[in-house]
Amino acid sequence: MLELTQRPAHLRQLMTQRVGSRVLMELLMYHTTRVADSDGSAATQICQAVVTAMDAEEGESLWEHPVAHVLVKNWLKTESEHGESPMATALCQAYKGKLVSQMAQTNRGAFCLLALSSTTDANLKKSIAQELKKGRKELTKKCDGTHTKGYEALLAAIPK
């Protein structure tokens, strides 16, 4: 299964199908909470592959995909509940300095960024909060129009 996550075409298929996204979620949870993987390499590999797939140039951005964005959002919430952060770390490394412009480029992506901001890793949380404060103006502009609940929720969560 782990090998499938390293093949972009297969990974995108898993991420965009409800059943496939559940399989990915179980795979990640298995490698983060049940396997004595001292360096966390399997979980890190999965997360990095998912982050890469989110921005792949094949068709629509997965940040706006109805299934893929829910996968990432739920993944981040589950990590927070378990006190783990491989996906949060992978996202913060990949989008350092551009969390708002990349992840929150869509309303659904804003929900993912909101879930990311609830990470239990104190250093990541601080870094995310700083980026959100810097991007407040950009997010406020995106609240004009329709389909803005994600942006509105994200703005409400930004510390003053």
VMD Tcl script that builds the backbone (N, CA, C; Angstrom):
set m [mol new atoms 480]
animate dup $m
set s [atomselect $m all]
$s set {name element resname resid chain x y z} {
  {N N MET 1 A 0.824 -1.199 0.000}
  {CA C MET 1 A 0.000 0.000 0.000}
  {C C MET 1 A 0.865 1.259 0.000}
  {N N LEU 2 A 1.893 1.227 0.819}
  {CA C LEU 2 A 2.764 2.395 0.915}
  {C C LEU 2 A 3.357 2.742 -0.451}
  {N N GLU 3 A 3.659 1.724 -1.229}
  {CA C GLU 3 A 4.227 1.937 -2.558}
  {C C GLU 3 A 3.254 2.690 -3.481}
  {N N LEU 4 A 1.966 2.438 -3.328}
  {CA C LEU 4 A 0.965 3.133 -4.152}
  {C C LEU 4 A 0.987 4.640 -3.930}
  {N N THR 5 A 1.293 5.050 -2.711}
  {CA C THR 5 A 1.292 6.484 -2.420}
  {C C THR 5 A 2.442 7.202 -3.099}
  {N N GLN 6 A 3.435 6.458 -3.561}
  {CA C GLN 6 A 4.585 7.076 -4.214}
  {C C GLN 6 A 4.395 7.192 -5.728}
  {N N ARG 7 A 3.263 6.740 -6.215}
  {CA C ARG 7 A 2.942 6.850 -7.646}
  {C C ARG 7 A 1.865 7.924 -7.802}
  {N N PRO 8 A 2.229 9.096 -8.330}
  {CA C PRO 8 A 1.294 10.231 -8.382}
  {C C PRO 8 A -0.079 9.932 -8.978}
  {N N ALA 9 A -0.136 9.185 -10.055}
  {CA C ALA 9 A -1.437 8.906 -10.685}
  {C C ALA 9 A -2.328 8.088 -9.758}
  {N N HIS 10 A -1.751 7.098 -9.104}
  {CA C HIS 10 A -2.527 6.269 -8.179}
  {C C HIS 10 A -2.941 7.069 -6.946}
  {N N LEU 11 A -2.024 7.870 -6.460}
  {CA C LEU 11 A -2.312 8.664 -5.267}
  {C C LEU 11 A -3.449 9.646 -5.535}
  {N N ARG 12 A -3.414 10.324 -6.670}
  {CA C ARG 12 A -4.502 11.262 -7.009}
  {C C ARG 12 A -5.838 10.538 -7.089}
  {N N GLN 13 A -5.833 9.323 -7.639}
  {CA C GLN 13 A -7.073 8.547 -7.711}
  {C C GLN 13 A -7.582 8.221 -6.313}
  {N N LEU 14 A -6.689 7.790 -5.436}
  {CA C LEU 14 A -7.094 7.477 -4.065}
  {C C LEU 14 A -7.632 8.718 -3.357}
  {N N MET 15 A -6.977 9.848 -3.575}
  {CA C MET 15 A -7.360 11.079 -2.888}
  {C C MET 15 A -8.700 11.631 -3.350}
  {N N THR 16 A -9.094 11.338 -4.564}
  {CA C THR 16 A -10.310 11.935 -5.111}
  {C C THR 16 A -11.523 11.013 -5.054}
  {N N GLN 17 A -11.363 9.858 -4.460}
  {CA C GLN 17 A -12.483 8.932 -4.304}
  {C C GLN 17 A -12.741 8.718 -2.820}
  {N N ARG 18 A -13.999 8.686 -2.449}
  {CA C ARG 18 A -14.347 8.554 -1.033}
  {C C ARG 18 A -13.709 7.321 -0.392}
  {N N VAL 19 A -13.835 6.184 -1.030}
  {CA C VAL 19 A -13.272 4.953 -0.464}
  {C C VAL 19 A -11.750 5.036 -0.444}
  {N N GLY 20 A -11.165 5.549 -1.512}
  {CA C GLY 20 A -9.716 5.687 -1.570}
  {C C GLY 20 A -9.185 6.607 -0.490}
  {N N SER 21 A -9.904 7.686 -0.214}
  {CA C SER 21 A -9.450 8.615 0.822}
  {C C SER 21 A -9.515 7.968 2.203}
  {N N ARG 22 A -10.483 7.094 2.397}
  {CA C ARG 22 A -10.559 6.368 3.681}
  {C C ARG 22 A -9.384 5.411 3.829}
  {N N VAL 23 A -9.002 4.777 2.728}
  {CA C VAL 23 A -7.848 3.873 2.744}
  {C C VAL 23 A -6.586 4.656 3.095}
  {N N LEU 24 A -6.402 5.814 2.472}
  {CA C LEU 24 A -5.240 6.651 2.784}
  {C C LEU 24 A -5.229 7.072 4.247}
  {N N MET 25 A -6.390 7.435 4.764}
  {CA C MET 25 A -6.487 7.851 6.164}
  {C C MET 25 A -6.066 6.705 7.087}
  {N N GLU 26 A -6.548 5.511 6.811}
  {CA C GLU 26 A -6.178 4.343 7.622}
  {C C GLU 26 A -4.690 4.048 7.513}
  {N N LEU 27 A -4.147 4.180 6.324}
  {CA C LEU 27 A -2.726 3.936 6.109}
  {C C LEU 27 A -1.886 4.909 6.928}
  {N N LEU 28 A -2.261 6.162 6.910}
  {CA C LEU 28 A -1.520 7.149 7.685}
  {C C LEU 28 A -1.640 6.874 9.178}
  {N N MET 29 A -2.851 6.616 9.640}
  {CA C MET 29 A -3.039 6.361 11.066}
  {C C MET 29 A -2.268 5.114 11.504}
  {N N TYR 30 A -2.218 4.129 10.650}
  {CA C TYR 30 A -1.461 2.917 10.955}
  {C C TYR 30 A 0.010 3.259 11.148}
  {N N HIS 31 A 0.547 4.084 10.264}
  {CA C HIS 31 A 1.970 4.401 10.333}
  {C C HIS 31 A 2.306 5.454 11.382}
  {N N THR 32 A 1.349 6.217 11.848}
  {CA C THR 32 A 1.669 7.227 12.859}
  {C C THR 32 A 1.342 6.775 14.270}
  {N N THR 33 A 0.331 5.926 14.435}
  {CA C THR 33 A -0.069 5.578 15.802}
  {C C THR 33 A 0.170 4.126 16.183}
  {N N ARG 34 A 0.286 3.225 15.200}
  {CA C ARG 34 A 0.372 1.805 15.542}
  {C C ARG 34 A 1.719 1.166 15.256}
  {N N VAL 35 A 2.445 1.704 14.324}
  {CA C VAL 35 A 3.720 1.103 13.952}
  {C C VAL 35 A 4.832 1.807 14.711}
  {N N ALA 36 A 5.722 1.027 15.263}
  {CA C ALA 36 A 6.862 1.602 15.966}
  {C C ALA 36 A 7.876 2.070 14.923}
  {N N ASP 37 A 7.543 3.133 14.253}
  {CA C ASP 37 A 8.382 3.702 13.196}
  {C C ASP 37 A 9.133 4.865 13.833}
  {N N SER 38 A 10.269 4.565 14.447}
  {CA C SER 38 A 10.952 5.538 15.289}
  {C C SER 38 A 11.261 6.860 14.591}
  {N N ASP 39 A 11.577 6.819 13.308}
  {CA C ASP 39 A 11.879 8.080 12.637}
  {C C ASP 39 A 10.683 8.643 11.879}
  {N N GLY 40 A 9.548 7.935 11.904}
  {CA C GLY 40 A 8.336 8.417 11.255}
  {C C GLY 40 A 8.440 8.502 9.748}
  {N N SER 41 A 9.377 7.753 9.172}
  {CA C SER 41 A 9.635 7.898 7.739}
  {C C SER 41 A 8.458 7.508 6.858}
  {N N ALA 42 A 7.722 6.464 7.205}
  {CA C ALA 42 A 6.587 6.049 6.370}
  {C C ALA 42 A 5.509 7.126 6.368}
  {N N ALA 43 A 5.157 7.632 7.538}
  {CA C ALA 43 A 4.142 8.682 7.634}
  {C C ALA 43 A 4.605 9.934 6.896}
  {N N THR 44 A 5.867 10.269 7.035}
  {CA C THR 44 A 6.416 11.443 6.362}
  {C C THR 44 A 6.357 11.279 4.847}
  {N N GLN 45 A 6.684 10.084 4.356}
  {CA C GLN 45 A 6.626 9.818 2.911}
  {C C GLN 45 A 5.208 9.998 2.376}
  {N N ILE 46 A 4.240 9.460 3.092}
  {CA C ILE 46 A 2.845 9.569 2.660}
  {C C ILE 46 A 2.432 11.037 2.612}
  {N N CYS 47 A 2.741 11.761 3.670}
  {CA C CYS 47 A 2.341 13.169 3.755}
  {C C CYS 47 A 2.989 14.006 2.660}
  {N N GLN 48 A 4.268 13.798 2.417}
  {CA C GLN 48 A 4.947 14.558 1.372}
  {C C GLN 48 A 4.365 14.248 -0.002}
  {N N ALA 49 A 4.014 12.989 -0.233}
  {CA C ALA 49 A 3.406 12.614 -1.515}
  {C C ALA 49 A 2.041 13.276 -1.683}
  {N N VAL 50 A 1.269 13.330 -0.609}
  {CA C VAL 50 A -0.051 13.967 -0.669}
  {C C VAL 50 A 0.090 15.462 -0.941}
  {N N VAL 51 A 1.017 16.112 -0.266}
  {CA C VAL 51 A 1.235 17.548 -0.471}
  {C C VAL 51 A 1.625 17.816 -1.924}
  {N N THR 52 A 2.502 16.994 -2.470}
  {CA C THR 52 A 2.909 17.142 -3.869}
  {C C THR 52 A 1.717 16.961 -4.805}
  {N N ALA 53 A 0.886 15.980 -4.512}
  {CA C ALA 53 A -0.283 15.700 -5.360}
  {C C ALA 53 A -1.311 16.826 -5.312}
  {N N MET 54 A -1.403 17.532 -4.189}
  {CA C MET 54 A -2.390 18.604 -4.065}
  {C C MET 54 A -2.173 19.678 -5.130}
  {N N ASP 55 A -0.940 19.911 -5.508}
  {CA C ASP 55 A -0.632 20.979 -6.459}
  {C C ASP 55 A -0.229 20.473 -7.835}
  {N N ALA 56 A -0.372 19.185 -8.086}
  {CA C ALA 56 A 0.000 18.637 -9.392}
  {C C ALA 56 A -0.769 19.362 -10.490}
  {N N GLU 57 A -0.173 19.474 -11.614}
  {CA C GLU 57 A -0.747 20.241 -12.725}
  {C C GLU 57 A -1.814 19.484 -13.511}
  {N N GLU 58 A -2.181 18.301 -13.073}
  {CA C GLU 58 A -3.144 17.477 -13.815}
  {C C GLU 58 A -4.576 17.875 -13.468}
  {N N GLY 59 A -5.177 18.740 -14.246}
  {CA C GLY 59 A -6.573 19.110 -14.013}
  {C C GLY 59 A -6.737 20.098 -12.880}
  {N N GLU 60 A -7.862 19.973 -12.178}
  {CA C GLU 60 A -8.189 20.929 -11.128}
  {C C GLU 60 A -7.295 20.779 -9.897}
  {N N SER 61 A -7.150 21.865 -9.185}
  {CA C SER 61 A -6.412 21.845 -7.929}
  {C C SER 61 A -7.174 20.975 -6.941}
  {N N LEU 62 A -6.461 20.135 -6.247}
  {CA C LEU 62 A -7.130 19.278 -5.274}
  {C C LEU 62 A -7.575 20.053 -4.037}
  {N N TRP 63 A -7.106 21.294 -3.900}
  {CA C TRP 63 A -7.586 22.116 -2.782}
  {C C TRP 63 A -9.067 22.430 -2.960}
  {N N GLU 64 A -9.552 22.395 -4.181}
  {CA C GLU 64 A -10.965 22.672 -4.439}
  {C C GLU 64 A -11.763 21.393 -4.679}
  {N N HIS 65 A -11.100 20.263 -4.717}
  {CA C HIS 65 A -11.797 18.998 -4.977}
  {C C HIS 65 A -12.663 18.625 -3.767}
  {N N PRO 66 A -13.923 18.232 -3.985}
  {CA C PRO 66 A -14.837 17.958 -2.872}
  {C C PRO 66 A -14.415 16.808 -1.956}
  {N N VAL 67 A -13.696 15.829 -2.458}
  {CA C VAL 67 A -13.264 14.706 -1.617}
  {C C VAL 67 A -11.851 14.941 -1.077}
  {N N ALA 68 A -10.934 15.370 -1.936}
  {CA C ALA 68 A -9.535 15.529 -1.530}
  {C C ALA 68 A -9.368 16.559 -0.416}
  {N N HIS 69 A -10.092 17.670 -0.492}
  {CA C HIS 69 A -9.925 18.680 0.558}
  {C C HIS 69 A -10.456 18.163 1.897}
  {N N VAL 70 A -11.508 17.348 1.864}
  {CA C VAL 70 A -12.039 16.768 3.106}
  {C C VAL 70 A -11.030 15.780 3.689}
  {N N LEU 71 A -10.364 15.025 2.821}
  {CA C LEU 71 A -9.323 14.106 3.278}
  {C C LEU 71 A -8.252 14.860 4.054}
  {N N VAL 72 A -7.722 15.927 3.465}
  {CA C VAL 72 A -6.654 16.687 4.120}
  {C C VAL 72 A -7.165 17.333 5.402}
  {N N LYS 73 A -8.343 17.910 5.353}
  {CA C LYS 73 A -8.914 18.561 6.542}
  {C C LYS 73 A -9.086 17.552 7.680}
  {N N ASN 74 A -9.674 16.408 7.382}
  {CA C ASN 74 A -9.882 15.386 8.414}
  {C C ASN 74 A -8.569 14.789 8.896}
  {N N TRP 75 A -7.617 14.663 7.999}
  {CA C TRP 75 A -6.295 14.160 8.345}
  {C C TRP 75 A -5.667 15.079 9.389}
  {N N LEU 76 A -5.738 16.383 9.142}
  {CA C LEU 76 A -5.162 17.357 10.069}
  {C C LEU 76 A -5.880 17.340 11.417}
  {N N LYS 77 A -7.189 17.208 11.390}
  {CA C LYS 77 A -7.950 17.140 12.645}
  {C C LYS 77 A -7.584 15.884 13.431}
  {N N THR 78 A -7.453 14.765 12.734}
  {CA C THR 78 A -7.097 13.509 13.394}
  {C C THR 78 A -5.700 13.597 13.995}
  {N N GLU 79 A -4.778 14.213 13.266}
  {CA C GLU 79 A -3.428 14.411 13.799}
  {C C GLU 79 A -3.475 15.193 15.104}
  {N N SER 80 A -4.246 16.267 15.116}
  {CA C SER 80 A -4.348 17.095 16.322}
  {C C SER 80 A -4.882 16.293 17.497}
  {N N GLU 81 A -5.875 15.449 17.228}
  {CA C GLU 81 A -6.457 14.622 18.284}
  {C C GLU 81 A -5.457 13.618 18.846}
  {N N HIS 82 A -4.527 13.146 18.014}
  {CA C HIS 82 A -3.545 12.152 18.441}
  {C C HIS 82 A -2.214 12.776 18.860}
  {N N GLY 83 A -2.111 14.091 18.779}
  {CA C GLY 83 A -0.876 14.764 19.169}
  {C C GLY 83 A 0.266 14.531 18.187}
  {N N GLU 84 A -0.057 14.190 16.960}
  {CA C GLU 84 A 0.939 13.954 15.911}
  {C C GLU 84 A 0.911 15.124 14.932}
  {N N SER 85 A 1.954 15.232 14.086}
  {CA C SER 85 A 1.916 16.332 13.122}
  {C C SER 85 A 2.687 16.091 11.823}
  {N N PRO 86 A 2.741 14.869 11.290}
  {CA C PRO 86 A 3.487 14.705 10.031}
  {C C PRO 86 A 2.869 15.468 8.855}
  {N N MET 87 A 1.551 15.487 8.741}
  {CA C MET 87 A 0.919 16.212 7.632}
  {C C MET 87 A 1.062 17.718 7.843}
  {N N ALA 88 A 0.857 18.178 9.058}
  {CA C ALA 88 A 1.007 19.605 9.353}
  {C C ALA 88 A 2.435 20.059 9.049}
  {N N THR 89 A 3.400 19.250 9.424}
  {CA C THR 89 A 4.802 19.577 9.156}
  {C C THR 89 A 5.066 19.625 7.657}
  {N N ALA 90 A 4.569 18.623 6.930}
  {CA C ALA 90 A 4.781 18.572 5.477}
  {C C ALA 90 A 4.157 19.790 4.793}
  {N N LEU 91 A 2.952 20.170 5.205}
  {CA C LEU 91 A 2.289 21.334 4.609}
  {C C LEU 91 A 3.042 22.622 4.921}
  {N N CYS 92 A 3.467 22.776 6.171}
  {CA C CYS 92 A 4.181 23.998 6.559}
  {C C CYS 92 A 5.523 24.114 5.840}
  {N N GLN 93 A 6.195 22.988 5.642}
  {CA C GLN 93 A 7.465 23.022 4.909}
  {C C GLN 93 A 7.236 23.344 3.435}
  {N N ALA 94 A 6.231 22.736 2.847}
  {CA C ALA 94 A 5.968 22.934 1.415}
  {C C ALA 94 A 5.474 24.344 1.100}
  {N N TYR 95 A 4.713 24.935 2.011}
  {CA C TYR 95 A 4.088 26.236 1.741}
  {C C TYR 95 A 4.612 27.342 2.643}
  {N N LYS 96 A 5.803 27.178 3.161}
  {CA C LYS 96 A 6.372 28.186 4.061}
  {C C LYS 96 A 6.362 29.561 3.379}
  {N N GLY 97 A 5.750 30.510 4.054}
  {CA C GLY 97 A 5.670 31.868 3.527}
  {C C GLY 97 A 4.542 32.091 2.533}
  {N N LYS 98 A 3.829 31.024 2.177}
  {CA C LYS 98 A 2.744 31.172 1.205}
  {C C LYS 98 A 1.546 30.287 1.539}
  {N N LEU 99 A 1.318 30.067 2.826}
  {CA C LEU 99 A 0.167 29.260 3.242}
  {C C LEU 99 A -1.139 29.858 2.737}
  {N N VAL 100 A -1.296 31.159 2.917}
  {CA C VAL 100 A -2.548 31.813 2.527}
  {C C VAL 100 A -2.693 31.831 1.005}
  {N N SER 101 A -1.641 32.199 0.308}
  {CA C SER 101 A -1.753 32.319 -1.155}
  {C C SER 101 A -1.889 30.966 -1.850}
  {N N GLN 102 A -1.367 29.896 -1.274}
  {CA C GLN 102 A -1.443 28.585 -1.915}
  {C C GLN 102 A -2.603 27.742 -1.391}
  {N N MET 103 A -2.650 27.536 -0.078}
  {CA C MET 103 A -3.698 26.678 0.479}
  {C C MET 103 A -5.061 27.344 0.425}
  {N N ALA 104 A -5.112 28.622 0.742}
  {CA C ALA 104 A -6.400 29.320 0.798}
  {C C ALA 104 A -6.711 30.018 -0.518}
  {N N GLN 105 A -6.184 29.490 -1.604}
  {CA C GLN 105 A -6.529 30.060 -2.912}
  {C C GLN 105 A -7.977 29.739 -3.262}
  {N N THR 106 A -8.555 28.746 -2.573}
  {CA C THR 106 A -9.959 28.389 -2.770}
  {C C THR 106 A -10.659 28.358 -1.418}
  {N N ASN 107 A -11.963 28.444 -1.435}
  {CA C ASN 107 A -12.752 28.406 -0.212}
  {C C ASN 107 A -12.535 27.090 0.543}
  {N N ARG 108 A -12.526 25.977 -0.183}
  {CA C ARG 108 A -12.323 24.678 0.462}
  {C C ARG 108 A -10.914 24.564 1.031}
  {N N GLY 109 A -9.956 25.136 0.343}
  {CA C GLY 109 A -8.592 25.151 0.854}
  {C C GLY 109 A -8.493 25.938 2.156}
  {N N ALA 110 A -9.331 26.972 2.285}
  {CA C ALA 110 A -9.348 27.761 3.521}
  {C C ALA 110 A -9.778 26.895 4.706}
  {N N PHE 111 A -10.709 25.969 4.474}
  {CA C PHE 111 A -11.095 25.045 5.543}
  {C C PHE 111 A -9.913 24.160 5.945}
  {N N CYS 112 A -9.103 23.755 4.969}
  {CA C CYS 112 A -7.914 22.946 5.264}
  {C C CYS 112 A -6.911 23.758 6.081}
  {N N LEU 113 A -6.731 25.016 5.710}
  {CA C LEU 113 A -5.811 25.882 6.442}
  {C C LEU 113 A -6.313 26.117 7.862}
  {N N LEU 114 A -7.610 26.219 8.025}
  {CA C LEU 114 A -8.193 26.349 9.362}
  {C C LEU 114 A -7.866 25.113 10.202}
  {N N ALA 115 A -8.000 23.927 9.613}
  {CA C ALA 115 A -7.662 22.691 10.328}
  {C C ALA 115 A -6.169 22.644 10.642}
  {N N LEU 116 A -5.350 23.123 9.719}
  {CA C LEU 116 A -3.903 23.158 9.941}
  {C C LEU 116 A -3.557 24.060 11.118}
  {N N SER 117 A -4.284 25.143 11.268}
  {CA C SER 117 A -3.993 26.096 12.348}
  {C C SER 117 A -4.276 25.528 13.733}
  {N N SER 118 A -4.954 24.391 13.799}
  {CA C SER 118 A -5.240 23.783 15.107}
  {C C SER 118 A -4.252 22.681 15.464}
  {N N THR 119 A -3.096 22.657 14.806}
  {CA C THR 119 A -2.079 21.657 15.112}
  {C C THR 119 A -1.635 21.761 16.568}
  {N N THR 120 A -1.175 20.657 17.117}
  {CA C THR 120 A -0.721 20.660 18.508}
  {C C THR 120 A 0.759 21.012 18.628}
  {N N ASP 121 A 1.466 21.072 17.532}
  {CA C ASP 121 A 2.886 21.425 17.536}
  {C C ASP 121 A 3.005 22.940 17.747}
  {N N ALA 122 A 3.562 23.338 18.875}
  {CA C ALA 122 A 3.615 24.753 19.250}
  {C C ALA 122 A 4.382 25.608 18.239}
  {N N ASN 123 A 5.503 25.108 17.735}
  {CA C ASN 123 A 6.293 25.882 16.771}
  {C C ASN 123 A 5.535 26.081 15.461}
  {N N LEU 124 A 4.898 25.016 14.989}
  {CA C LEU 124 A 4.110 25.125 13.758}
  {C C LEU 124 A 2.939 26.079 13.959}
  {N N LYS 125 A 2.285 25.947 15.102}
  {CA C LYS 125 A 1.116 26.789 15.400}
  {C C LYS 125 A 1.497 28.274 15.371}
  {N N LYS 126 A 2.642 28.593 15.956}
  {CA C LYS 126 A 3.115 29.977 15.996}
  {C C LYS 126 A 3.422 30.485 14.582}
  {N N SER 127 A 4.096 29.659 13.803}
  {CA C SER 127 A 4.438 30.016 12.426}
  {C C SER 127 A 3.183 30.237 11.576}
  {N N ILE 128 A 2.206 29.356 11.738}
  {CA C ILE 128 A 0.949 29.461 10.991}
  {C C ILE 128 A 0.207 30.736 11.381}
  {N N ALA 129 A 0.154 31.016 12.682}
  {CA C ALA 129 A -0.535 32.219 13.160}
  {C C ALA 129 A 0.094 33.482 12.572}
  {N N GLN 130 A 1.419 33.510 12.493}
  {CA C GLN 130 A 2.102 34.672 11.917}
  {C C GLN 130 A 1.740 34.852 10.442}
  {N N GLU 131 A 1.719 33.738 9.709}
  {CA C GLU 131 A 1.366 33.827 8.282}
  {C C GLU 131 A -0.089 34.248 8.094}
  {N N LEU 132 A -0.961 33.754 8.961}
  {CA C LEU 132 A -2.376 34.125 8.856}
  {C C LEU 132 A -2.572 35.610 9.131}
  {N N LYS 133 A -1.846 36.127 10.112}
  {CA C LYS 133 A -1.946 37.559 10.405}
  {C C LYS 133 A -1.494 38.390 9.205}
  {N N LYS 134 A -0.406 37.954 8.565}
  {CA C LYS 134 A 0.091 38.672 7.387}
  {C C LYS 134 A -0.894 38.591 6.221}
  {N N GLY 135 A -1.625 37.496 6.128}
  {CA C GLY 135 A -2.543 37.292 5.015}
  {C C GLY 135 A -3.970 37.727 5.276}
  {N N ARG 136 A -4.201 38.365 6.417}
  {CA C ARG 136 A -5.563 38.783 6.789}
  {C C ARG 136 A -6.222 39.635 5.700}
  {N N LYS 137 A -5.481 40.590 5.154}
  {CA C LYS 137 A -6.037 41.488 4.141}
  {C C LYS 137 A -6.465 40.701 2.893}
  {N N GLU 138 A -5.614 39.787 2.455}
  {CA C GLU 138 A -5.922 38.958 1.278}
  {C C GLU 138 A -7.170 38.107 1.524}
  {N N LEU 139 A -7.282 37.544 2.725}
  {CA C LEU 139 A -8.450 36.722 3.069}
  {C C LEU 139 A -9.720 37.566 3.130}
  {N N THR 140 A -9.604 38.771 3.654}
  {CA C THR 140 A -10.758 39.663 3.746}
  {C C THR 140 A -11.303 39.980 2.354}
  {N N LYS 141 A -10.415 40.196 1.405}
  {CA C LYS 141 A -10.842 40.470 0.022}
  {C C LYS 141 A -11.603 39.282 -0.562}
  {N N LYS 142 A -11.184 38.084 -0.198}
  {CA C LYS 142 A -11.823 36.882 -0.748}
  {C C LYS 142 A -13.206 36.637 -0.153}
  {N N CYS 143 A -13.550 37.352 0.898}
  {CA C CYS 143 A -14.865 37.193 1.528}
  {C C CYS 143 A -15.970 37.897 0.750}
  {N N ASP 144 A -15.601 38.675 -0.248}
  {CA C ASP 144 A -16.605 39.321 -1.099}
  {C C ASP 144 A -17.047 38.318 -2.155}
  {N N GLY 145 A -18.323 38.050 -2.212}
  {CA C GLY 145 A -18.826 37.120 -3.221}
  {C C GLY 145 A -19.530 35.931 -2.593}
  {N N THR 146 A -19.612 34.865 -3.368}
  {CA C THR 146 A -20.297 33.660 -2.887}
  {C C THR 146 A -19.276 32.603 -2.486}
  {N N HIS 147 A -19.759 31.594 -1.792}
  {CA C HIS 147 A -18.912 30.483 -1.333}
  {C C HIS 147 A -17.720 30.999 -0.526}
  {N N THR 148 A -18.011 31.655 0.582}
  {CA C THR 148 A -16.952 32.267 1.381}
  {C C THR 148 A -16.895 31.757 2.815}
  {N N LYS 149 A -17.641 30.724 3.140}
  {CA C LYS 149 A -17.689 30.236 4.531}
  {C C LYS 149 A -16.309 29.829 5.039}
  {N N GLY 150 A -15.498 29.218 4.196}
  {CA C GLY 150 A -14.150 28.813 4.596}
  {C C GLY 150 A -13.294 30.015 4.946}
  {N N TYR 151 A -13.352 31.042 4.101}
  {CA C TYR 151 A -12.589 32.262 4.360}
  {C C TYR 151 A -13.068 32.943 5.636}
  {N N GLU 152 A -14.380 32.990 5.817}
  {CA C GLU 152 A -14.948 33.635 7.006}
  {C C GLU 152 A -14.530 32.897 8.278}
  {N N ALA 153 A -14.580 31.572 8.248}
  {CA C ALA 153 A -14.179 30.778 9.418}
  {C C ALA 153 A -12.692 30.964 9.709}
  {N N LEU 154 A -11.895 31.013 8.667}
  {CA C LEU 154 A -10.452 31.204 8.838}
  {C C LEU 154 A -10.154 32.580 9.414}
  {N N LEU 155 A -10.820 33.611 8.909}
  {CA C LEU 155 A -10.622 34.964 9.445}
  {C C LEU 155 A -11.002 35.043 10.916}
  {N N ALA 156 A -12.087 34.374 11.287}
  {CA C ALA 156 A -12.535 34.389 12.683}
  {C C ALA 156 A -11.524 33.707 13.606}
  {N N ALA 157 A -10.740 32.788 13.067}
  {CA C ALA 157 A -9.785 32.039 13.888}
  {C C ALA 157 A -8.418 32.711 13.995}
  {N N ILE 158 A -8.202 33.764 13.215}
  {CA C ILE 158 A -6.895 34.433 13.254}
  {C C ILE 158 A -6.785 35.236 14.539}
  {N N PRO 159 A -5.725 34.978 15.322}
  {CA C PRO 159 A -5.549 35.742 16.562}
  {C C PRO 159 A -5.311 37.219 16.256}
  {N N LYS 160 A -5.873 38.062 17.075}
  {CA C LYS 160 A -5.745 39.523 16.868}
  {C C LYS 160 A -4.376 40.007 17.249}
}
mol reanalyze $m
mol bondsrecalc $m
mol representation Tube
mol addrep $m
